[in-house]
Amino acid sequence: MNIISKILVLIVFLSTLNSISQTKQELENKKNQIKKEIKNIELKLSDNRKNKDIVISDIEDIKFKIDLQEELILNINTQLNLILDEINENEKNLFDLNERQIILKNEFSKMLNKSFKNRLNLNKIMFVFSSSSFVQAYKRIQYFKQYAKHQTKTLEKIKFNTNRISNLIIDLNSKRTDKLNLVNENEAVKKNLVVQYDSLNSQIIQINQNQEFYASQINEKNKKVLELDKQIQKIIESAIDKSEFLTTAEVKKLSKEFNSNKGRLPWPVSNGYVILGFGRQPHPIVKTAIIQSNGVRIRTSKGLSARSIFNGVVYSIIVSKTKTYTVIIQHGSFFSVYKNLKSIAVNKGDEVFTKDLIGEITTDSANGQTVLNFSIFKDGKAEDPTLWIYKM
């Protein structure tokens, strides 16, 4: 293998190690976020008093906690697989180095034997003195020096790499044991969560026995959501109806850029989970209650803020009777809507950029849930955000 090939192999190897390291760190960060969210749910559940107003919320929290725990287990398993791949690769490298070391040691052993039998040092002297010129003699001396130096450096390098990889394998095996313990621990917690969920069956029975009561509560909340959705729809339709709206070059350019990023737009929160999808659907617990969703509901952590999914301009801000904010951002002929904000960091007409903070999301004082209602509109019609947001 020539020097250029060796350099290329080294670059690829180092790039791969760097990529693996980044992936492991990303997974570790994600795992910590999930564990933090689980802890928040556990604290909230322990503080809640079971009554008709929060029974549904508690059941949702338990189901959500189970989902988080399953994702946590998957996260750890992925990290474990990465570590096992590293172990296998390093074991292979160690084997190759050991094989090379054996070959070199055999070569040195043969050289020593030959030197002893043939008095190699004397032969070297004779070989040098038999040179036809001073230059040839000098080159022969340098050859012996360089050969010996090369062999010594090669052995030292192999010994160094062998020790380094051996230590790495010990470290990786230790990590593998830690990860396996975490997997087992999380499997146990998952089983415990199933038991907890089963223990809430009595509350589900209570809900089933009081379907009318809970359905009326949900329908009342949904009615308020629909009123706000109609207001949002009216504002967006009014913007679309403006004669000059779609002909502006800047609007066309921004619309094209937004559309070209379909499926690759960032989440409107730094971390969170979709708890209600797009469209008309039965309530996940009270099946007799029907929900019409013009977007998605994203469960996130207390204190987090919504953020813009793309460059745009704050087109409108709505303040509800309960003093929560809705922010509508225009992205050409597209609009993104962020509902249920406690406070806002933007004003109407402000230019915003991708991932700019818009406002803090409200945390419900009754059930402790922090939920962002998020929508995307194209040409005045609501679109399914999961088609636009990356891995939603």
Secondary structure, DSSP 4 states (H G I P E B T S, - for coil): --HHHHHHHHHHHHHHHHHHHHHHHHHHHHHHHHHHHHHHHHHHHHH---STTTHHHHHHHHHHHHHHHHHHHHHHHHHHHHHHHHHHHHHHHHHHHHHHHHHHHHHHHHHHHHHHHHTHHHHHHHHHHT-SSHHHHHHHHHHHHHHHHHHHHHHHHHHHHHHHHHHHHHHHHHHHHHHHHHHHHHHHHHHHHHHHHHHTHHHHHHHHHTHHHHHHHHHHHHHHHHHHHHHHHHHHHHHHHSTTTTT-HHHHHHHHHHHHTTTTBPPSSSS-EEEE-SEEEE-SS-TTSEEEESSEEEEE-TT-EEE-SSSEEEEEEEE-TTS-EEEEEEETTEEEEEEEESS-S--TT-EE-TT-EEEEBPB-TTT--EEEEEEEEETTEEE-GGGTBTT-
